[in-house]
């Protein structure tokens, strides 16, 4: 029986996982994969609970949130491949001497599609001695809308991932203020599954990890 593997959303930084699929790495390890997409990032865990999905990939933060909200959660993370935060703060003007304190008093938007980028940025602010609760921001717009707003000059700084960041930079309409990857190691993307599935299909899932590793 194939392992049904689910992406949480389409993202360039998931390249290791897509590459393993495209190159047939799992097949060469002797395991069949059926690939599906979640209907929405927040709905990604539901397929694991209802049995329509065997394994998902996404941020461990989603797993922790599910533990907070569901007493029956038994998710386990494995097969980490993205170990840096792939988001950027892109500003309208150059700011080579940027510090996180510069965000205060600016027109800032943060990512609305998924919670992890803002949660991580909050921790960065706390470590810098700043209170994220006092930071004015717009938090209900898509990254595409925020990139367009920066282009129009309606914002000072936006939180984005690729390719939005590079498109703004290449057009001369945005400048990197803060690449969150410079924070250091951050467990950003792993496979995750239910503990029962990890036990029942252990040998197959070990092959999945080997395929990812070889890629």
Phi, psi and omega in degrees: 000128180297153171272123178276116185250131186240133168272150180273323173201163181276118183216139181298327183287355173275014185310320180302323181287318177295320182298319179299322176292311185295326183270000179070027185295323180290319179299320180292336176276355176093024179232135180270139183236133168251125189255131179223164176247146176290145178298332176198151182306318182292338180270359185305320181290340189296322180298328177292321180289323183270359174085004178279346179232139179265319184220139173240161167238147181170196185274138174304336176301323178297321178297315180296321177297322180292322175300323179292328188259341183229119179292343180268007182292132177223034183292148176227133177269144176201167175064050179292137179227340178246111189242019172222152178287120186270012183264159182230152161260117182249122181256160179290326182243157176296144176209082184290338181258031186300138166230160183298334177298338180292346180289333182287132183087003178255159174274103189244140168237143177245164185296134179254339187293325181220153187276336192298318182303317180288322177299318179292319179296324176302317180295322176300317179297316180299319181293338177270005179080021182248153183260109181296337180291342180261006182270111177294137180201159170260128188234012186239018181247152179286161177297324178297316179294321180293321177297319179294323180293322176296319178303320181280353183083014181275354179224159176263324184206140182229151176259121188217161165246181178283146011267003183302316183299311184292327178297319178293317181296315182296329180276359182072022184248008179202155182223140180289121172265316186210107170276115186296342177299336180289351174301326183116190183307127179219119182288095192258326181216129177220167160287155167211151181209175176282149181300324179297320178290324179297325178284313186291328186239035187303313184294321177295319182289331173296324177291323176300315179296319179296321178297318177296316180299315181296324177295000000 
